[in-house]
Amino acid sequence: MQIPAKIQDQARAPKARLEDIAQRVGVSVSTVSRSLAGSPLISSETRHAVLAVASELGYRVPAQGRRVRKSETRLIGVVLGALHNRFMTLLLTHIHDTLQEFGYHVTLFIDPMHDPHNLLAFRPLIDGYLDGLIFATATLDSPIVAEMQRRGIPTVLVVRSVENVAVDTVEIDNVHAGGVAVEHLVKLGHQRIGFVLGPPNTSTSRDRAKGALAQLLKVGLPPDAASIVWGDYTTEAGYSSALSMLGDPNPVTAIVAGNDTIALGVLEAAARRGIDVPAQLSVIGFDDMPLAGSPLISLTSIRQPVEAMARTAARRLIERIQAGGMKAPTHDVLPIQLVCRETTAPWRG
């Protein structure tokens, strides 16, 4: 098998040393050593600077300074970032069950690891105990994926993807999904559509917006037919964003929410303003979490195959571990389904 040139270059690159970090930061080697050890004698400003440069250079703790594993631990880290999203807890459940079937155990990271300082704090656990990592919270600009590649830690991304890093990824076609949501609303006669999405530095938000806008252009609607608000994947973000949209002199007649959690906030905002759903406002969510199908909510949603995504990610990680890194990256794109319920209806204007 031919090894990609990029991986060969990384393998040939010299390992970072304490002297390299010291030179970059402008401090002594002993200061660097004490900073990495968490010495209280080092100022927080200096320690943060050392941690940032160490992470950037991919510095590895010498073998004598860390726990040396004599065999695999069969322990997998799963990075979720937060547990307020029911979709993520379902994903975790299915990942756990699948890994357990193969004889692996799971440890959960609540920290999304976007900050290189936090990443370095977790390094003893990652380097010394974990056989691999599954990430569900990667951002487009997150340093964690490339860092794991440099460290040779078997890694799989699920739900979100990143650019410029060759890594196993399991996701849906979010561009297509965004287009499907808009196509449904346009067929119902809606021409003023709002989008309340998650952070713009996530592949899910970026790609769903891209697909939605492309579909609007395809049906001949002007760019100002769309109103986009970026925020967090929370009910509070959905509520505040929808209040603003619905208070506009020319309000939207339909809203596509970045996930079902945001959609719940949108529904609450509509109720607060006395707007009937779906007679006056249609709402679509993403994920199709169990609550979406309850008679009280009955939310139209784009269903992600959460169990299939979780099981695929777990199997890909096991394959990566067994292959010892000598395996071309895989990209699994799973199908979505539009589940029509009672929050979307023909526009009556």
C-alpha positions in Angstrom: 0.0 0.0 0.0 1.3 3.4 -0.9 1.4 5.8 2.0 0.2 9.4 1.2 3.0 11.9 0.9 1.4 14.1 3.6 1.6 11.2 6.1 5.2 10.5 5.1 6.1 14.1 5.6 4.6 14.0 9.1 6.5 10.8 9.9 9.8 12.4 8.8 9.2 15.7 10.7 11.5 16.0 13.7 9.9 15.6 17.1 9.4 18.8 19.1 11.7 19.2 22.1 11.5 21.3 25.2 14.3 23.5 23.7 12.0 24.2 20.7 9.2 25.3 22.9 11.5 27.4 25.1 12.9 29.2 22.0 9.5 30.0 20.6 8.1 31.3 23.9 11.3 33.1 24.9 11.8 31.3 28.3 14.2 28.8 29.8 13.9 25.0 29.3 13.3 24.6 33.0 10.4 27.0 32.8 8.9 25.0 30.0 9.3 21.8 32.0 7.7 23.3 35.1 4.9 24.8 33.0 4.0 21.4 31.4 4.1 19.8 34.9 1.6 22.4 36.2 4.0 24.0 38.7 2.3 26.7 40.8 5.5 28.7 40.7 4.9 29.5 37.0 2.5 32.4 36.2 -0.7 31.6 34.4 0.3 33.8 31.5 3.6 31.9 30.9 2.0 28.5 31.4 -0.7 29.3 28.8 1.9 30.5 26.3 3.9 27.3 26.8 0.8 25.1 26.5 -0.3 26.8 23.3 3.2 26.4 21.6 3.5 22.8 22.9 0.2 21.9 21.4 1.0 23.7 18.1 4.3 21.8 17.8 2.8 18.5 18.7 5.1 18.0 21.7 5.0 14.5 23.2 5.7 13.7 26.8 8.9 11.5 26.9 8.2 7.9 27.6 9.9 8.1 31.0 7.5 11.0 31.9 4.3 9.2 31.2 2.6 5.9 31.8 3.9 3.2 29.4 1.2 0.8 28.3 2.2 -2.8 27.9 -1.0 -3.7 26.1 -4.2 -2.2 24.7 -6.6 -0.9 27.3 -9.7 -1.4 25.2 -10.8 2.0 26.4 -12.3 4.5 23.9 -12.9 8.2 24.5 -16.1 9.8 23.2 -16.1 13.6 22.9 -19.6 15.1 23.0 -19.1 18.6 24.4 -22.5 18.8 26.1 -25.4 16.6 27.1 -28.3 19.1 26.7 -28.9 17.8 23.2 -31.0 14.6 23.2 -29.6 13.6 19.8 -26.1 13.5 21.3 -27.2 11.4 24.2 -28.8 8.9 21.9 -25.6 8.8 19.8 -23.6 8.1 22.9 -25.9 5.3 23.9 -25.6 3.5 20.6 -21.8 4.1 20.4 -21.4 2.7 23.9 -23.6 -0.4 23.1 -21.7 -1.1 19.9 -18.2 -0.8 21.4 -19.3 -2.9 24.3 -20.4 -5.7 21.9 -16.8 -5.7 20.6 -15.3 -5.8 24.1 -14.4 -2.1 24.4 -15.3 0.4 27.2 -16.1 4.1 26.9 -15.0 7.2 28.8 -16.9 10.4 28.1 -15.4 13.8 27.5 -17.8 16.7 28.1 -15.2 19.3 27.0 -15.4 19.8 23.2 -11.5 20.2 23.2 -11.6 23.3 21.0 -9.1 25.0 23.2 -5.4 23.8 22.8 -4.8 24.6 26.5 -7.6 22.1 27.5 -6.3 19.6 25.0 -2.9 19.5 26.6 -4.5 19.0 30.0 -6.2 15.8 28.7 -3.0 14.6 27.0 -1.9 12.2 29.8 -5.2 10.4 29.6 -5.2 10.3 25.8 -1.6 9.3 25.4 -1.5 6.9 28.3 -4.9 5.2 28.4 -7.0 5.5 25.3 -7.0 3.1 22.4 -8.9 5.6 20.2 -11.3 8.6 20.1 -14.7 9.3 18.5 -15.5 13.0 18.1 -19.0 14.4 17.6 -18.2 18.0 18.3 -15.4 18.9 15.8 -15.5 22.4 14.4 -14.0 23.5 11.1 -11.2 25.4 12.8 -10.7 22.9 15.7 -7.0 21.9 16.3 -8.0 18.6 17.9 -8.3 16.4 14.8 -4.9 17.3 13.3 -3.3 17.0 16.8 -4.6 13.4 17.1 -3.3 12.6 13.7 0.1 13.9 14.7 0.0 11.8 17.9 -1.0 8.6 16.0 -4.3 8.3 18.0 -6.9 6.3 16.0 -9.7 8.9 15.5 -13.2 8.9 13.9 -15.4 11.9 13.4 -19.2 11.4 13.6 -22.0 13.9 12.8 -19.5 16.7 11.7 -16.5 16.8 9.3 -13.4 18.9 9.0 -11.3 20.0 6.1 -7.7 19.4 5.1 -7.2 16.4 7.5 -7.5 12.8 6.2 -9.6 11.2 8.9 -12.4 8.6 9.1 -15.8 10.5 9.0 -19.4 9.4 9.4 -22.1 12.0 8.6 -25.1 12.7 6.5 -25.2 14.8 3.3 -26.0 18.0 5.0 -26.0 20.0 1.8 -28.7 17.7 0.4 -30.6 17.8 3.7 -30.8 21.6 3.7 -32.1 21.5 0.1 -34.8 18.9 1.1 -36.1 21.2 3.9 -36.4 24.2 1.5 -37.9 22.1 -1.2 -40.7 20.9 1.1 -41.5 24.5 2.2 -41.4 25.9 -1.3 -43.8 23.2 -2.5 -46.2 24.4 0.3 -46.0 27.9 -1.1 -43.6 29.6 1.3 -41.3 32.3 -0.2 -40.0 34.0 2.9 -38.0 31.5 4.9 -35.9 31.9 8.0 -33.0 29.8 9.1 -32.0 29.5 12.7 -28.8 27.5 12.6 -26.0 26.5 14.9 -22.4 27.9 14.9 -21.1 28.9 11.4 -17.8 27.1 12.1 -19.5 23.7 12.1 -19.9 21.6 9.0 -23.5 20.8 9.8 -24.6 24.5 9.9 -22.4 25.5 7.0 -23.5 22.7 4.7 -27.2 22.9 5.6 -27.2 26.6 4.8 -25.3 26.0 1.6 -27.9 23.4 0.4 -30.9 25.5 1.5 -29.6 28.6 -0.4 -28.8 26.6 -3.5 -32.4 25.2 -3.5 -33.8 28.7 -3.2 -31.8 29.8 -6.2 -32.9 26.7 -8.1 -36.6 27.6 -7.7 -35.9 31.2 -8.7 -36.3 32.9 -5.3 -34.1 36.0 -4.7 -31.4 36.0 -2.0 -33.5 38.2 0.3 -36.0 35.5 0.4 -33.9 33.9 3.2 -33.1 35.3 6.6 -30.2 33.5 8.4 -29.3 33.7 12.1 -26.3 31.7 13.5 -26.1 30.8 17.1 -25.9 27.8 19.5 -27.7 24.5 19.2 -30.0 25.4 22.2 -33.7 26.1 22.8 -32.7 29.6 24.1 -31.0 30.4 20.8 -34.0 29.3 18.9 -36.4 31.3 21.0 -34.5 34.6 20.9 -33.7 34.3 17.1 -37.3 33.4 16.2 -38.6 36.4 18.3 -36.5 38.7 16.3 -37.5 37.2 12.9 -41.2 37.2 13.7 -41.0 40.8 14.9 -39.8 41.9 11.5 -42.2 44.2 9.4 -42.1 41.5 6.7 -41.8 38.4 8.8 -40.9 34.9 7.5 -43.7 32.4 6.9 -41.5 29.4 7.6 -38.4 28.6 9.7 -35.8 25.9 9.3 -34.1 25.1 12.6 -30.6 23.8 12.9 -31.8 20.9 15.1 -34.9 19.9 17.0 -33.7 21.6 20.2 -33.6 24.9 18.3 -37.0 24.2 16.8 -38.5 23.8 20.3 -37.4 27.4 21.0 -38.9 28.6 17.7 -42.2 27.0 18.6 -42.1 28.7 22.0 -41.4 32.1 20.4 -44.3 31.6 18.0 -46.6 30.9 20.9 -45.3 33.9 22.8 -46.2 36.2 19.8 -49.6 34.5 19.3 -48.6 33.0 15.9 -50.3 29.8 15.0 -48.2 26.9 13.9 -48.7 25.8 11.1 -51.5 28.1 10.0 -49.3 31.2 10.1 -45.8 29.7 10.5 -44.3 26.4 9.3 -41.4 25.0 11.3 -38.9 22.2 10.4 -36.3 20.8 12.7 -33.3 18.4 12.2 -32.5 15.1 13.9 -36.0 13.8 14.6 -35.3 13.1 18.2 -38.0 11.1 20.1 -39.7 14.2 21.5 -40.4 15.5 18.0 -42.8 12.7 17.3 -44.9 13.2 20.5 -48.5 14.3 20.0 -47.8 17.5 21.9 -45.0 18.6 19.6 -45.6 16.7 16.3 -42.6 18.4 14.7 -41.7 18.1 11.0 -38.1 17.1 11.0 -35.2 15.8 8.9 -34.3 12.5 10.4 -30.7 11.5 10.9 -30.1 7.8 11.3 -28.5 8.2 14.7 -28.1 4.5 15.5 -26.6 3.7 12.1 -24.2 6.7 12.5 -23.1 5.6 15.9 -22.6 1.9 14.9 -20.7 2.9 11.8 -18.4 5.2 13.7 -17.7 2.6 16.3 -16.9 -0.1 13.7 -14.7 2.3 11.8 -12.7 3.1 14.9 -12.2 -0.6 15.7 -11.1 -1.2 12.1 -8.6 1.7 12.4 -7.2 0.4 15.7 -6.8 -3.1 14.3 -5.2 -1.8 11.1 -2.6 0.1 13.2 -3.0 3.3 11.1 -2.1 1.6 7.8 -5.5 2.1 6.2 -6.9 4.7 3.9 -9.4 7.1 5.5 -13.1 6.3 5.0 -16.0 8.7 4.5 -19.5 7.2 5.2 -22.4 9.4 4.1 -25.7 8.0 5.4 -29.2 8.8 4.1 -31.7 11.2 5.6 -35.5 11.2 5.6 -38.0 14.1 5.8 -40.6 13.2 8.4 -43.7 15.3 7.8 -45.9 16.1 10.8 -48.1 18.9 12.0 -45.7 21.9 12.1 -45.7 22.5 8.4 -48.7 23.3 6.1 -49.5 25.3 2.9 -49.0 29.0 3.2 -52.4 30.8 3.2 -51.2 34.3 2.5 
